[in-house]
Amino acid sequence: MKKMPSTKRHIVLLPFALITCAALATGSAYCANPDGPPPEPRWHYRAKLTLPLAKKSNKPMLLTLSYAGDLRSWELRRSVFASDKFRAVADNFVLCRDAINRDDLKGLGIKIEGKDLGGIIFLSPDGKEMERVRWTGDPGLALSVIQRVASGNSIGRLRARIAKDPSDVESLQMLYGAYAEKRRAGLALEILENLKSSDKENKKEYEALAGYWGAVLLIEKRQWAEALKEIERALPLVEARAVRDDLVVLKANVTYRMGKKADGISQLRKFISENPGSPSLETAYRELITMLNRAGRPGEMTTTALEALQALPENRFAIKAIFNLAHQLFRRRHYKESRELFRLIAGRVPGSANSEQADILYRAMTFGADWKKRLARRREVPDVLYIVPDTATLLYYVSLWDEKTYFPVLVNSGSERDKRLMEKFAAAFKPSRIIMTPSRKGIKADEATALKAVLTSWNADDLDSGVEATRKAIKKELRRLNIAPMGIVFTETNDDGFLAGGVALAAGRFELLDFLQAPGGISKNINDTEVKKLREELVGKIKAWGYDYRRVFDDIDFVTIAFDMPLKYKAHFHLYCVDDFITRRDDEIRYAYPGRLMEGVTRANYMAMCSLFLQPKKALFFNAYKASGGGFAAYRTDGAARAMKKIMPTADIEGKDANLKKWRELTGRVNTFGYLHVNSAGGKDIWWVGGAKGRVNDIPSESVACVIHMTHSYSAAEPWNPATIAGRWLRAGAYIYYGSTYEPFLQAFRTPTRIAVAIGEREPLSMAYRSGFGEQFWTPWRLCYFGDPMYLLGGKQPPRAKAEDVEIRKGEREFKKLSDMFKNNSS
């Protein structure tokens, strides 16, 4: 059944305009704030815990039901709750957001359906339901209801007043208006009947309105001929233009439904042409667009939708129609036509999901190809590996890179950890020459030196040259190279390990380098106020560079965290990932894809060098989920494995074969797979495989340098701890790890097939792994990406230059194998 047009304008345009006045008189809800924008409303979480606050303050509770990533909830937040109109009345309520805790709601006597998601329920201070409004995509409707309830005129209270005095015309009029704006035809008719007897002075108008709603009821019953008669009976009674126009539009609708399609379309075209200022214009356009779509006339539908946007710039129905048509054209591979339609509605209405998604798609189609070329930029690699004793020396050797050539540099502090990681890198990189360097004296591992190392890594200069590395100089050098930076690395000088990894990655990817410190280390959980402050500081530093960063597919699309930053923040009684929050705008849309380098269980420098110079040689998909039930079927790995075979040799284990015995057989004590995608269940230190309980020790203690995707709850809850799943993998040699810091729910992870498609389309892993706008759990959530966010899986390896061309500098020593170097050092 098609939704009928909104008739909230009838309330004002009838002779009893006092309805609006009455609403204004009952409170200050509609008053503008003379001192500037209203304050930010305070929200509470969980209805069960919030209701006592409503009772204590004697205010109604405004309860909104949502779950992460639900677009209806997002539109309501952005279009209604973020508006000044809402903030002006928010203090009339105790505000509560509930993530659909069904036990809580059942205990409060609240029944919900799928349609209630993204909507609002109003409860009296004693917990009785007063009214509810479902999200229809119309912010005006939602705000109208909120303002009316804030003024003390909820449906529940109006009915209570009418029960005491059935002839209370003012309350009857407002109750009619409430039902009319919600398109409740039967209830609107019931109130109109009462008004006919209680307010005889306006009986003629009530009869006209009764004709309108009577026709609506008949349309719902598909009784087209009777509906047409009712409309024609009501038209002569109408005096108010708004009611008359709505009846004319409704008549065209019925004419079309009776099979006279051309006549119905013609009637609407005539109405739109002759009534450009009509309050029913939006309804007429909506009906006409729907008719043309049903009639299979996409060209005319598009033209009409564009006309509607010209007449009504924020017409969400027209935007939706254009978006759907553009999407259809895209799926048919009519890319040029679909891109143009996406452009017309891109970002046109903030808070409109279709408008925002059109912006993302338009930008991807316009800039995506060049964006991927920039991402795949490579330099020639001499067939040599440098081993340096400290971070200051690493900065010097990174400065020896230039715009066409770079080479791996690893720090060897003499620890067993560094020795293991060097062996893993060397085994994968297979250099023909290994050069151990002495420490470079007189170099400070500070901010100025770090910036200079990055700047000179793109030209013929080095740290010994006299150039000064300012922000202006770095931007000038990037302009000389005709390179727009795609990312920014944030690091710190208090930790040499992070500084080494951060500088290497920024220099290798032609990224910006900046410095930041956070409140506490990785294991400290911060609150929502602290995470917002951290984001504000980070965004302020990005903004200061002067590059575009607000949207993906502009300049700064990747943010690497190479400093000791908290991993989780607490909000709404739960924990979320800091990285995912600080790379979002205020409207929750992503402006960049984050990645995080680690120090402790692994080395940031190792993670950076692996990302710059290595690619996996073979892959393993291991799916421990059952094929059906609970949405698990969508996480089959056979399709993804077939796609991955185009990139590298791939094994796929699932079903009964995916058991603990098979896992141990495949990975043993040393994992040899360079790419692993594992689906399992459990916690931070246990995982269920084929009905058996696996432990952290079932993850190999050693591995080749590898990339890990773990579809599993809590696997990255403590990545700094080698006694947990993520910590074990990072210690074993993973240079990229993707997993959950808290309970994510299965659908928060993209399916293996969806990821495989994204990888095949040359998306970097940080983008391929994460849910995009509109997918489930796309808003700030609990998944974390450890490693270089610009890392591309597959593709050509950087070309190798001859090792003989590399000269040995004073104090350097050459070895054929790392083992020879270790022997030499120990002797």
Buried (B, 14 or more C-beta within 10 A) or exposed (E): EEEBBBBBBBBBBBEBEBBBEBBBEBBEBBEEEEEEEBEEBEBBBBBBBBBEBBBEEEBBBBBBBBBBBBBBBBBBBBBBBBBEBBBBBBBBBBBBBBBEBEEBBEEBEBEBEEEBBBBBBBBBBEBEBBBBBBBBBBBBBBBBBBBBBBBBBBBBBBBEBBEEEEEBBBBBBBBBBBBBBBBBBEBBBBBBEBBBEBBEEBBBBBBBBBBBBBBBBBBBEEBBEBBBBBBEBBBEBBEBBBBBBBBBBBBBBBBBBBEBBEEBBBBBBEBBEEBEEBBBBBBBBBBBBBBBBEBEBBEBBBEBBBBBBEBBEBBBBBBBBBBBBBBEBBEEEEEEBBBEBBBBBBBBBEBBBBBBBBBBBBBBBBBBEEBBEBBEEBBEBBBBBBBBBBBBBBBBBBBBBBBEBBBBBBBBBEEEBBBBBBBBBBEBBEBBBBBBBEEBEEBEBBBEBBBBBBBBBBBEBBBEEEBEBEBEBBBEBBEEEEBBBBBBBBBBBEBBBBBBBBBBBBBBBBBBBBBBBBEEBBEBBBEEEBBBBBBEBBBEBBEEBEBEBBBBBBBBBBBBBBBBBBBBBBBBEBBBBBBBBBBBBEEBBBBBBBBBBBBBBBBBBBBBBBBBBBBBBBBBBBBBBBEEEEEBEEBBBEBBBBBBEEBBEBBBBBBEEBBBEBBBEBBEEEBBBBBBBBBBBBBBBBBBBBEEEBBBEBBBBBBBBBBBBBBBBBBBBBBBBBEBBBBBBBBBBBBBBBBBBBEBBBBBBBBBBBBBBBBBEBBBBBBBBBBBBBBBBBBBBBBBBBBBBBBBBBEEEBEBBEBEEBEEEEEBBBBEEBEEBBEEEEE
